[in-house]
């Protein structure tokens, strides 16, 4: 299915709003001491931000790894995004996998705080690039 320009913009905005909501959830969970849930919400904030960016290129990956691949191909390779952001995304993805599937995984407050900081930086930079692309559509 091919999306119209308006559909891409709408979907991008919806996904970025979800990213912001997940980021707020991550902060609230961190404050309440629910560190695993905070890390999980951080990852989903990053995922939705990345998907908000990718849809502007007409790319809608069907897997978490597909998001990594498409960020690299569409934005890192042409020099629009620093490779560090893909590395950060992979860190967030690994942490989310650990907290969701690791039965005995323990997340400390400082680790959850670090995850939140990493996520905030990721979402902010992805959104800045997204806004730039929106102006060019």
Residue pairs with C-beta under 8 A, 6 or more apart in sequence:
2 58
3 11
3 55
3 58
5 137
8 55
8 56
8 58
8 137
9 56
9 134
9 137
11 52
11 55
12 52
12 53
12 55
12 56
12 130
12 134
13 52
14 52
15 48
15 49
15 51
15 52
15 55
16 48
16 49
16 52
16 127
16 130
18 44
18 48
19 44
19 45
19 46
19 47
19 48
19 49
19 52
19 123
19 127
20 45
20 123
22 41
22 42
22 44
22 45
22 48
23 41
23 42
23 45
23 119
23 120
23 123
25 37
25 41
26 38
26 39
26 41
26 42
26 45
26 115
26 116
26 119
27 38
27 116
29 35
29 37
29 38
29 41
30 38
30 109
30 112
30 113
30 116
33 109
35 107
35 108
35 109
35 111
35 112
36 99
36 105
36 107
37 99
38 107
38 112
38 115
38 116
39 95
39 96
39 98
39 99
39 107
39 111
39 112
39 115
40 96
40 99
40 100
42 92
42 95
42 96
42 115
42 116
42 118
42 119
43 92
43 93
43 95
43 96
43 119
44 96
45 119
45 123
46 88
46 89
46 92
46 93
46 119
46 122
46 123
46 126
47 64
47 67
49 122
49 123
49 126
49 127
49 130
50 67
50 71
50 89
50 126
51 60
51 61
51 67
52 126
52 127
52 130
53 71
53 75
53 126
53 129
53 130
53 133
54 60
54 61
54 67
54 70
54 71
54 74
56 130
56 133
56 134
56 137
57 70
57 74
57 133
59 70
59 74
61 67
61 69
61 70
64 93
67 89
68 86
68 89
68 90
68 93
71 81
71 85
71 86
71 89
72 83
72 86
74 80
75 81
75 129
76 82
76 83
76 85
76 86
80 129
81 125
81 126
81 129
85 122
85 125
85 126
88 118
88 121
88 122
89 122
91 118
92 115
92 118
92 119
92 122
95 107
95 111
95 115
98 105
99 105
99 107
